[in-house]
């Protein structure tokens, strides 16, 4: 498992009974997590000190209960010089997936070691954690997401991280349509990052179902790669997809043409109150060009 264990402003304190308790720079949030299927062995007072708790609704969705009246509407967390805007919002999200820091470290190292211009395509780019990390490492980035609000948030993260003046384009569009246009335009990228949802719709109602759409999208993205691409990263939170499925996808679509090496594994966060234990947080698959 690849562990995201380099945080200081964020810590996963505990997880049990379908919930996780997290420290987000001075504030404690309590959120649902279906991976935490075990029970707490004894009452833990820290759980009752949460500043906000997200409650699921029996009819779907849910809402936040704010227990600390001084909890700001939004605040910042920092990771190795990158500064992100945090805001509790619908569907239990905060605007950041801290477990992805282990991938930021991986591809940032590749970008810095490349010692050449690197152009990155970030698809389903959300609030731009990977975009900010790639920009800070020295890459040029094209950031694509179907949500105008998420793209605006990504711009805020770039500004707070001090990389807003780096070469970046923000695109609000359906990912499949954008990639198809880039192929027609004969655009070229040195790296691709994608964090596709399990299911969703684009800005014009375009349907996305990961089991049907992932491989064709990866195959199309391969058509956009330069002669010597640097890396390709897929993240997935879909329980029906395994690390082996993602590894097979990149082996067939990418490694068969460019060589290089493919690795896939779970990503996770260490639990502070349970030393040696890790909360799994999805899977990642990495391809990199072997120099």
Secondary structure, DSSP 8 states (H G I E B T S, - for coil): -EE----SSEEEEEEETTEEEEEESS-EEEEE-TT--S--SS--GGGGG-SEEEEE-TTS-EEEEE--TT--S-EEEEETTEEEEE---STT--S--GGGHHHHHHHHHHHHHH-S--EEEEES-TT-HHHHHHHHHT-EEEEEES-HHHHHHHHHHHHHTT-TTSSEEEEES-HHHHHHHHHHHT--BSEEEE---SEEE-TT--EEEHHHHHHHHHHHHHTTB-TT--EEEEEE--TT--HHHHHHHHIIIIIHHH--EEEEEEEEEE-TTSTT-EEEEEEEEEEE---
